[in-house]
Amino acid sequence: MAKEKRTAIEPTRQQDYPEWYQQVIKAADLAENSPVRGCMVIKPWGYSLWENMQQSLDKMFKDTGHTNAYFPLFIPVSYLEKEAEHVEGFAKECAVVTHSRLELNDEGKLVPASPLEEPLIVRPTSETIIGEMYSRWVQSYRDLPILVNQWANVVRWEMRTRLFLRTAEFLWQEGHTAHATKEEAEVETQKMLRVYETFAQDYMAMPVICGRKTEGEKFPGAVDTYCIEAMMQDRKALQAGTSHFLGQNFAKASNIKYLSEEGTQEYAWTTSWGVSTRLIGGMVMTHSDDDGLVLPPRLAPQHIVILPVLHKEETKAEVLAYCDKLKKELESKTYNGSQIRVVIDSRDLRGGEKMWSWVKKGIPLRIEVGPRDIANDSLFVARRDNGEKKAIARAEFIETVADILQNIQDSLFARAKKYRDENMVEISSKEDFYKYFTPENEKKPEIHGGFAVADYDGSEDVEDMLRKDLRVTVRCIPLEGGEPKGNCIFTGKPAKYRAIFAKSY
């Protein structure tokens, strides 16, 4: 009987996907749980990923006419109360500040001492406080549009947390815009959705479907919510970004009014849109394997690690000098408009231990350099995406390194898209739908299901039934191909949408 291949990450994806995910994050040194329940510490390798995401997205926002600002962490309760549907949607997740200072009691313990006149909410999202400021900034149609983005942290008091995917505090960006017309605001909403689509696919190498949320799934207080949905390797969906057309709901609640060209007082039309550190979790689950993290080159903290072979003291100086020269040569090249990022790992560790540490961290390319390689003026190069290892002449590698990185980027996207497409099926009966989402063995629920495409009547009764019976939700009504072909497969009534259904994070 063939011996089962050992993997760097245990358990494997097939054995226990949720635990595999946690172990990949641990092995890659991305993040860990903090002493504060539900919050995480993002470690340098993980934070570098977020910085690269920030830089890329920030440029895309500025290229589409937006500027950055910052708004308070604390929001008065009365502000949230202005928009009833909005506050109801977030009420259970709010962290509330009720006192302004601490003092020692008779037992020598610190206790809250000075009650606030009005409780403050630690922002779960900033529509209400930004709406208040926009009401002060907007007087005339000449003040519009306002196109502002904020990079910030938010708090949503989650009980069940998972690193990057769902934590009580997380990092994100939230765009908030105000417009003179409905048409302008709708164009903005769609434009930013497409920015997210481009970023997810071109930078994260993560294929996504653009769609609209149903009434039951949209953002509290929004007229329409649009989203990008991605498939993870356990075939569950991840909502990776949202863009909301808020109509005039928040403008009326916050009194954002302007004097029109015709001399009449009008309410502005607003939007909001955001992505968060959840994207890192999505990237981990889209590309990683049973040996650890796999990173798309466009976002990797480092593109290449050089591993000097330092077994012999007499060749150590020569090998290190060669590696330093190679690093400079590689850094003189550019990839995706910026300098290629290279690190030399000269730690005093065994070669295998050092190599596997970088495999688990997901670095796109590894180069081993020893005396024999120097003599041949060649490099032993390993790709993380497909495990390919081969010797390449130094000059050839330096000349083609940008092409190799782009090939890795493209291959990751192609692989993820192939997996997504193979696990997206059209279903035409309720019986087949239920079978698709029911594990054959409840005690050993191996990865099953995927994205189901089906016609349905748009009713919340159907959505409630599927949540209760299968823990399946309508992920979105695709912007391309969302027109129904027949009757609802659940009720037999005329179908309103052709939607994508899945289990999700």
C-alpha positions in Angstrom: 0.0 0.0 0.0 1.4 3.4 -1.0 2.4 5.6 1.9 0.3 8.8 2.2 2.3 11.9 1.3 3.1 14.1 4.2 2.1 17.7 3.9 3.4 20.8 5.7 -0.1 21.7 6.9 -2.1 19.3 8.9 -5.0 18.6 8.7 -5.3 18.9 4.9 -8.1 20.8 3.2 -10.1 17.6 2.6 -9.7 16.4 6.2 -10.8 19.6 8.0 -11.0 22.7 5.9 -11.8 25.2 8.8 -8.8 23.9 10.8 -6.6 23.8 7.7 -7.3 27.5 7.2 -6.3 28.4 10.8 -3.1 26.4 10.4 -2.1 28.1 7.1 -2.4 31.5 8.8 -0.4 30.3 11.8 2.3 28.6 9.6 2.6 31.7 7.4 2.9 34.0 10.4 0.0 36.2 9.2 -1.9 36.8 12.4 -2.9 35.5 15.8 -5.7 35.9 18.3 -5.2 38.7 20.7 -5.8 38.8 24.5 -9.0 40.7 23.7 -11.7 38.2 22.7 -12.7 38.3 19.1 -9.8 40.6 18.0 -6.6 39.7 16.2 -3.0 40.9 16.0 -2.0 41.2 12.3 1.7 40.3 12.2 4.3 41.9 9.9 3.9 39.4 7.0 0.1 39.7 7.1 0.1 43.5 7.5 2.5 43.8 4.5 -0.2 42.1 2.5 -2.8 44.6 3.7 -0.4 47.5 2.9 0.0 46.3 -0.6 -3.8 46.0 -1.0 -4.2 49.5 0.4 -1.6 51.0 -1.9 -3.2 49.4 -5.0 -6.8 50.2 -4.1 -5.9 53.7 -3.0 -4.4 54.5 -6.4 -7.5 53.0 -8.1 -9.8 55.2 -5.9 -7.7 58.4 -6.6 -7.7 57.5 -10.3 -11.5 57.6 -10.2 -11.6 61.0 -8.6 -11.8 60.2 -4.9 -9.8 61.8 -2.0 -9.1 60.5 1.5 -10.4 62.0 4.8 -10.8 60.8 8.3 -13.9 60.8 10.6 -14.4 60.1 14.3 -14.2 56.6 15.8 -17.1 57.5 18.1 -20.7 58.1 16.9 -23.4 59.5 19.2 -26.4 57.1 19.6 -28.7 59.8 18.4 -27.0 59.8 15.0 -27.7 56.1 14.5 -31.4 56.6 15.6 -32.0 59.0 12.7 -32.0 56.1 10.2 -34.3 53.4 11.7 -33.6 50.5 9.3 -29.8 51.2 9.5 -29.7 51.2 13.3 -31.9 48.0 13.5 -29.4 46.3 11.1 -26.4 47.0 13.4 -27.9 47.3 16.9 -26.9 43.8 18.0 -23.3 44.3 16.8 -22.6 47.7 18.5 -20.0 48.3 21.1 -21.2 51.1 23.4 -19.1 53.6 25.4 -21.0 54.9 28.5 -18.3 56.4 30.7 -15.4 58.8 30.2 -13.0 57.9 33.0 -12.0 55.3 35.5 -11.3 55.5 39.3 -10.2 53.2 42.0 -13.0 51.8 44.2 -12.6 50.7 47.9 -11.3 47.3 46.8 -8.5 48.9 44.8 -10.1 48.0 41.4 -10.6 50.4 38.5 -14.3 51.0 37.8 -16.1 53.4 35.3 -16.7 56.6 37.1 -18.2 59.4 35.0 -21.3 58.6 32.9 -21.5 60.3 29.5 -24.5 62.5 28.8 -25.1 60.5 25.7 -23.7 57.0 25.0 -21.2 56.7 22.1 -21.0 53.9 19.6 -17.7 52.6 18.4 -18.3 52.9 14.6 -19.6 49.8 13.0 -19.7 51.8 9.8 -19.7 55.6 9.3 -22.7 56.6 7.2 -24.4 58.5 10.0 -21.4 60.6 11.2 -20.3 61.3 7.6 -23.9 62.2 6.7 -23.8 64.8 9.6 -20.6 66.3 8.2 -21.9 66.3 4.6 -25.0 68.2 5.8 -22.6 71.0 6.9 -20.5 70.9 3.8 -23.2 70.9 1.2 -25.2 74.1 0.5 -25.4 74.4 -3.3 -25.3 72.1 -6.3 -21.8 73.6 -6.8 -20.6 71.7 -3.7 -21.4 68.4 -5.3 -20.3 65.7 -5.9 -18.4 64.8 -2.8 -16.2 61.8 -3.5 -14.5 60.8 -0.2 -12.8 57.6 1.1 -11.7 56.7 4.6 -9.2 54.1 5.7 -10.1 53.1 9.2 -10.9 50.4 11.7 -14.5 49.4 12.7 -16.0 47.3 15.4 -18.9 44.8 15.1 -19.4 42.8 18.2 -19.2 39.3 16.6 -19.6 36.3 18.9 -18.2 33.7 16.5 -14.9 34.9 15.1 -12.4 33.6 12.6 -9.1 35.3 11.8 -9.5 37.8 8.9 -12.9 36.5 7.9 -14.9 37.7 10.9 -13.4 39.6 13.9 -14.9 42.1 16.4 -12.5 44.7 15.1 -11.2 44.8 11.5 -9.5 47.2 9.1 -11.2 48.5 6.0 -11.9 51.3 3.7 -15.3 53.0 3.3 -16.1 55.3 0.4 -19.0 57.8 0.9 -20.2 60.0 -1.9 -23.0 62.6 -2.3 -24.4 63.6 -5.7 -26.9 66.0 -7.2 -28.8 63.4 -9.2 -30.0 59.8 -8.9 -28.3 58.9 -12.1 -24.9 60.2 -10.9 -25.1 58.2 -7.7 -26.1 55.0 -9.6 -23.2 55.4 -12.0 -20.9 55.8 -8.9 -22.2 52.7 -7.3 -21.6 50.6 -10.4 -18.2 52.2 -11.1 -16.9 51.3 -7.6 -18.2 47.7 -7.9 -16.2 47.4 -11.1 -13.1 48.8 -9.3 -13.5 46.0 -6.8 -14.0 43.4 -9.5 -10.8 44.6 -11.3 -8.8 44.6 -8.0 -10.0 41.1 -7.0 -9.3 39.6 -10.4 -6.1 41.5 -11.5 -4.4 41.8 -8.2 -5.7 39.0 -5.9 -6.1 36.6 -8.9 -9.5 35.7 -7.4 -12.4 35.4 -9.9 -15.6 37.1 -8.8 -19.2 37.4 -9.9 -20.7 40.9 -9.8 -24.3 41.0 -8.7 -27.1 42.6 -6.8 -28.3 41.6 -3.4 -31.9 40.6 -2.8 -34.2 42.7 -0.5 -33.4 40.3 2.4 -29.7 40.5 2.0 -29.0 44.1 1.2 -27.3 46.7 3.4 -29.6 48.2 6.1 -31.0 51.4 4.8 -29.8 51.0 1.2 -32.0 51.1 -1.9 -29.7 48.6 -3.7 -26.6 46.7 -2.7 -24.2 45.3 -5.2 -21.5 42.8 -4.4 -18.6 40.7 -5.7 -18.9 37.0 -4.7 -16.0 34.6 -4.8 -15.8 30.8 -4.4 -13.4 29.4 -1.8 -11.8 25.9 -2.1 -14.5 24.4 0.2 -17.0 25.7 -2.4 -18.5 28.2 0.0 -19.1 31.8 -1.1 -17.3 34.8 0.2 -18.8 38.3 -0.1 -15.5 40.1 -0.9 -16.8 43.7 -1.4 -20.0 45.7 -1.5 -21.2 48.9 -3.1 -24.5 50.5 -2.0 -26.8 52.9 -3.7 -28.4 54.7 -0.7 -30.9 56.8 -2.6 -32.0 59.8 -0.5 -32.6 57.7 2.6 -29.4 58.9 4.5 -29.6 62.4 3.0 -33.1 62.8 4.5 -32.0 61.4 7.8 -28.9 63.6 8.0 -30.5 66.6 6.2 -28.0 66.7 3.3 -29.8 69.4 1.2 -28.6 71.6 -1.6 -29.9 74.6 -3.6 -30.4 73.3 -7.2 -29.6 75.3 -10.4 -33.3 76.0 -10.6 -33.3 77.5 -7.1 -35.2 74.7 -5.3 -34.0 72.9 -2.1 -33.3 69.2 -2.9 -31.9 66.2 -1.0 -28.6 64.7 -2.2 -28.3 61.2 -3.5 -25.6 59.1 -1.7 -23.5 56.0 -2.0 -21.2 54.0 0.2 -18.8 51.1 -0.7 -16.1 49.1 1.2 -13.7 46.2 1.4 -11.8 45.0 4.4 -9.1 42.7 5.7 -11.5 39.9 4.9 -9.8 40.0 1.5 -6.7 38.5 3.0 -8.8 35.5 4.3 -10.3 35.2 0.8 -6.9 35.2 -0.8 -5.7 32.5 1.6 -8.7 30.3 0.9 -8.6 30.8 -2.9 -5.0 29.9 -3.6 -3.3 28.1 -0.7 -2.6 24.4 -0.6 -1.8 21.6 1.9 1.8 23.0 2.2 0.7 26.5 3.2 0.1 29.9 1.9 0.2 30.7 -1.9 0.5 34.4 -2.8 -0.2 36.2 -6.1 2.9 38.1 -7.0 1.2 41.5 -7.3 0.4 41.5 -3.6 3.1 39.4 -2.1 5.2 41.2 0.5 8.4 39.9 -1.2 8.5 38.4 -4.7 11.7 36.4 -4.3 13.7 34.9 -1.5 17.4 34.0 -2.1 18.6 31.1 0.0 22.4 31.0 0.3 23.9 27.5 0.8 26.4 28.1 3.6 27.6 24.6 4.5 31.3 25.4 4.2 33.0 28.3 6.1 35.6 28.7 3.3 32.9 29.5 0.6 30.5 31.5 2.9 31.8 35.0 2.0 31.8 34.2 -1.8 28.2 32.9 -1.7 26.9 35.9 0.3 28.7 38.3 -2.0 27.2 36.6 -5.0 23.7 36.7 -3.4 24.1 40.5 -2.6 25.0 41.2 -6.2 22.1 39.0 -7.5 19.7 40.9 -5.2 20.7 44.3 -6.6 20.4 43.0 -10.1 16.9 41.7 -9.5 15.9 44.9 -7.7 16.9 46.9 -10.8 14.0 45.2 -12.6 10.4 46.2 -12.3 7.2 44.2 -12.1 3.7 45.7 -12.3 5.2 49.2 -12.3 7.3 48.8 -9.1 10.7 47.5 -8.1 10.9 43.7 -7.7 11.0 42.9 -4.0 13.8 40.5 -2.9 15.0 39.2 0.4 18.1 37.2 1.3 17.6 34.6 4.1 21.0 34.1 5.6 19.7 32.8 9.0 21.8 30.0 10.6 19.2 27.3 10.0 19.2 24.0 8.2 18.5 24.3 4.5 15.3 22.2 4.6 13.9 24.1 7.6 14.6 27.5 6.0 13.1 26.4 2.6 9.9 25.1 4.2 9.4 28.3 6.2 9.2 30.2 2.9 7.0 27.6 1.2 4.5 28.0 4.1 4.7 31.8 3.8 3.8 31.6 0.1 6.6 33.6 -1.5 6.2 33.3 -5.3 9.9 32.4 -6.1 12.7 30.7 -4.2 16.3 30.8 -5.4 19.0 28.5 -4.0 22.6 29.7 -4.5 25.6 27.5 -3.6 29.3 27.2 -4.7 28.3 24.9 -7.6 25.6 27.4 -8.8 28.2 30.2 -8.7 30.7 28.1 -10.7 28.0 27.5 -13.4 26.6 31.1 -13.1 23.1 29.5 -12.8 20.3 29.6 -10.2 18.2 26.8 -8.8 14.7 28.3 -9.0 11.4 27.0 -7.5 7.9 28.3 -8.2 5.4 28.2 -5.3 2.3 28.1 -7.5 3.0 24.8 -9.3 6.1 23.4 -7.4 8.3 23.5 -10.6 12.0 23.5 -9.8 14.8 23.9 -12.3 18.2 25.4 -12.9 18.2 28.7 -15.0 21.2 30.7 -16.2 21.5 33.8 -14.0 21.4 36.3 -16.9 18.3 34.6 -18.4 16.5 34.6 -15.1 17.2 38.3 -14.4 16.0 39.1 -17.9 12.8 37.1 -17.7 11.9 37.4 -14.0 9.0 39.9 -14.5 7.5 37.5 -17.1 7.8 34.6 -14.7 6.0 36.6 -12.0 3.2 37.5 -14.3 2.9 33.9 -15.5 2.5 32.9 -11.8 -0.2 35.6 -11.4 -2.0 34.5 -14.5 -1.8 30.8 -13.6 -3.3 31.4 -10.2 -6.3 33.2 -11.6 -6.8 30.6 -14.3 -6.7 27.8 -11.8 -9.1 29.5 -9.4 -11.5 30.3 -12.3 -11.4 26.7 -13.6 -12.3 25.5 -10.1 -15.1 28.0 -9.7 -16.6 27.2 -13.1 -16.4 23.4 -12.5 -18.3 23.8 -9.3 -21.1 26.1 -10.5 -24.1 24.1 -11.7 -27.5 25.0 -13.1 -30.3 23.3 -11.1 -33.9 23.0 -12.3 -35.7 21.2 -9.5 -36.1 21.7 -5.7 -35.2 18.0 -5.2 -31.9 18.3 -7.0 -31.2 21.6 -5.2 -31.6 20.0 -1.7 -29.6 17.0 -2.8 -26.8 19.3 -4.0 -26.4 21.0 -0.7 -26.9 18.0 1.6 -23.7 16.0 2.6 -24.0 12.3 1.9 -22.5 11.6 5.3 -23.5 14.1 8.0 -20.8 12.7 10.4 -18.1 13.2 7.8 -19.3 16.2 5.7 -16.7 16.3 3.0 -16.5 19.3 0.8 -19.8 19.3 -1.2 -22.1 21.7 -3.0 -20.8 24.8 -4.7 -22.6 27.6 -6.6 -26.1 26.7 -7.7 -27.7 28.7 -10.4 -31.5 28.6 -10.3 -34.7 30.5 -11.1 -36.7 31.7 -8.1 -39.6 34.0 -7.4 -37.7 36.6 -5.3 -39.7 35.9 -2.2 -38.2 36.2 1.3 -40.2 33.1 2.2 -38.0 31.0 -0.1 -34.9 32.7 1.3 -36.0 32.0 4.9 -36.7 28.3 4.0 -33.3 27.8 2.5 -31.5 29.4 5.4 -33.4 27.2 7.8 -33.2 23.9 5.9 -29.8 24.1 4.3 -28.0 27.2 5.6 -27.9 28.4 2.0 -28.5 32.0 0.9 -29.0 33.9 -2.3 -25.5 35.2 -2.9 -26.5 37.6 -5.7 -28.6 38.2 -8.8 -25.7 38.3 -11.4 -25.5 41.6 -13.4 -24.9 39.4 -16.5 -27.3 36.5 -16.8 -29.8 37.3 -14.0 -32.9 37.0 -16.2 -35.1 33.9 -15.4 -35.6 31.1 -17.9 -38.7 29.5 -16.3 -40.7 29.2 -13.1 -39.4 29.3 -9.6 -38.0 25.8 -8.8 -39.2 26.1 -5.2 -42.7 27.4 -5.6 -43.6 26.8 -9.2 -44.7 30.5 -9.5 -43.3 32.8 -12.2 -39.6 33.4 -11.5 -38.4 36.9 -10.9 -34.6 36.2 -10.9 -32.0 33.7 -12.0 -29.8 33.8 -8.9 -26.7 32.2 -7.5 -27.2 30.3 -4.2 -24.5 28.9 -1.9 -23.4 28.3 1.6 -21.2 31.2 2.7 -18.8 32.8 5.2 
